Amino acid sequence: MHYEHIEIPASRVPQAATPLFQHLLDTYVSETNKTASVWRSFAAADLSWRPHPRSASVEEIMRHQLLSERRFFAEFLGSPEPPATDVLPSSPGIEAYAVRLGELAAVRLPWLAAMREPDWLQTARFFDVQRERIWIFWRRVLHSAHHRTQLTVYLRLLDRGVPPSYGPTADVTWTGADPTLNVSKV
């Protein structure tokens, strides 16, 4: 898939100390790039938009993504992270949020790359339970994908184009893209 803007190019992804775990770094970067692509699909005027009074606004989801990702990495995984007060961009805006997402993720990459099997299998506190770090990492990826999906629904409700995440969308396709919509494709 091609994205108009890439926060972290493949050339900036370090090699994992244990090759078996390279997919963790590659997936984290890919998910970060996809999230930034979705964020950039909004206009500045959309930041306060919410589909329902009890729903989070576009900006609240972006803020939550940045702050909760920092919490997962610092508190549950044990990575060095900036103080929470330094996580959000100094001047909010679509571009500032997307850039900050990429900056924070890029700084985590060397730490992730240095992790070896015993580090990933070490248990750590996750809210009120103990989990292996690798489980916590994948929970983070799923949590991020959940909020990215919320925002793709918001885009559709705003009648905006939806960028691809794992394949073509109604708005973006390419030669060879096959959404597998019928049994003859399985």
URZIKA-V890454 format. One line per field, one symbol per residue. ss: DSSP state (H for helix, E for strand, C for the rest). psi: psi as a letter, one per 40 degrees, with the letter a starting at -180 (. if undefined). burial: # if it has 24 or more other ideal C-beta (glycine too) atoms within 12 Angstrom, else .. Layout:
# URZIKA-V890454
ss=???
psi=???
burial=???
This chain:
# URZIKA-V890454
ss=CCCCCCCCCHHHCCCCCCHHHHHHHHHHHHHHHHHHHHHCCCCHHHCCCCCCCCCCCHHHHHHHHHHHHHHHHHHHHCCCCCCHHHCCCCCCCHHHHHHHHHHHHHHHHHHHHHCCHHHHHCEEEECCEEEEHHHHHHHHHHHHHHHHHHHHHHHHHCCCCCCCCCCCCCCCCCCCCCCCCCHHHC
psi=ihidhhdhideehihidhddeddddddddddddddddddeeiideedeiieideiiiddddddddddddddddddddeihiiideediidhiiddddddddddddddddddddehiddddehiihgbeihiidddddddddddddddddddddddddefiihiideaiiedhiihehhegeidee.
burial=..#..###....##.#....#..###################...##.#......###################.####.#.....###....#.##############.###.#...##...#.#......##.######.###.##.###.##....#.####...#..#..............
